[in-house]
Amino acid sequence: MPLLEKKVALVTGAARGIGLAIVERLAREGAHVAAVDLDYDAQVREVAALTAQGLTVTAGQCDVGSRVSVEAAVATTESTYGPIDILVNNAGIAGRAAPLEDLTDADWDNLMRIDLTSVFLCSQAVIRGMKARKSGRIINIASIAGKEGNPNMIPYSSAKAGVIGFTKALAKEVAQLGIYVNAIAPAVIETPILQQLTPAQVQYMVQRIPLGRVGQPHEVAALVAWMASDECSFTTGQCLDISGGRATY
Ligand SMILES: NC(=O)c1ccc[n+]([C@@H]2O[C@H](COP(=O)([O-])OP(=O)(O)OC[C@H]3O[C@@H](n4cnc5c(N)ncnc54)[C@H](O)[C@@H]3O)[C@@H](O)[C@H]2O)c1
């Protein structure tokens, strides 16, 4: 039996990397998936490849840092497929690697808007409906940087720590209402986001992984599929690692 038969999912930052792998996995598990990204053309291309395989996926444009854009994406998803059962807050940027003294206000503000404010806006846009239906799953893609802190990635580490705090707080707020809220903390996963960083920064992160390799997007997607399903029935407010053993707490 597919894990997510006819569940409705909204996945952000879904045109490539981890988000695209999540879209494919949820759709293969039977979900109807709205895949949204800032890069609409890329999203349309990837969705066409998935629908050609018989999967139920639509493409949309959304800037996750804009309330208007997020509310429009939620409305379109619900008019296409019905109420959203699963929200995956995946969109994010790494920002540029730089020491604290070299960071600009724009570096900080942009990172916070895309990596943290987005989680607030997207979750707020679906929470009333989930509360009314007493059912829902919100899955936030945080980062090991939010648990351990990566030097030269202060805005990113701060935003991702914020995502973990947000996850814990919201999970407790809605725990009695059939809504599960969890986060995932990947270490280095092989996606285009690594191009935003210097090779030295990537090497710093990979060296800290006991399994001695980078992760793959489909490995993150497998954990998301479980978190989105009824199989995940006694886990909420957690941040689960997918880090090759980098953090063991
Ligand atoms: N790859 C890693 O090593 C790694 C590790 C830990 C956490 N993460 C997190 O996983 C998530 C996905 O990362 P990835 O590696 O797949 O990155 P990626 O750069 O490959 O993909 C990110 C996607 O988000 C989209 N995006 C960027 N800004 C957006 C916005 N304002 N609105 C909507 N979409 C936007 C991009 O267009 C892109 O398609 C991010 O939250 C990232 O922080 C990644």
The ligand as an ORCA input file, in Angstrom:
! r2SCAN-3c Opt
* xyz 0 1
  N      22.167     20.378      0.518
  C      22.583     20.399      1.767
  O      23.742     20.068      2.082
  C      21.640     20.819      2.873
  C      22.018     20.543      4.194
  C      21.171     20.931      5.226
  C      19.977     21.553      4.938
  N      19.634     21.804      3.657
  C      18.362     22.497      3.420
  O      17.575     21.754      2.515
  C      16.728     22.648      1.783
  C      16.878     22.378      0.305
  O      18.222     22.593     -0.045
  P      18.878     22.060     -1.396
  O      20.224     21.581     -1.036
  O      17.967     21.176     -2.127
  O      19.046     23.464     -2.139
  P      18.981     23.878     -3.680
  O      19.682     25.171     -3.787
  O      19.433     22.748     -4.535
  O      17.415     24.068     -3.899
  C      16.719     25.054     -3.213
  C      15.499     25.468     -4.005
  O      14.844     26.524     -3.283
  C      14.444     27.497     -4.216
  N      14.285     28.809     -3.585
  C      15.257     29.662     -3.184
  N      14.709     30.785     -2.698
  C      13.364     30.635     -2.780
  C      12.267     31.462     -2.452
  N      12.439     32.693     -1.941
  N      11.020     30.979     -2.660
  C      10.826     29.746     -3.185
  N      11.835     28.932     -3.543
  C      13.088     29.371     -3.338
  C      15.530     27.503     -5.274
  O      15.084     28.080     -6.505
  C      15.847     26.015     -5.388
  O      15.057     25.390     -6.379
  C      17.149     24.066      2.203
  O      16.275     24.539      3.204
  C      18.528     23.859      2.774
  O      18.886     24.824      3.712
  C      20.438     21.458      2.611
*
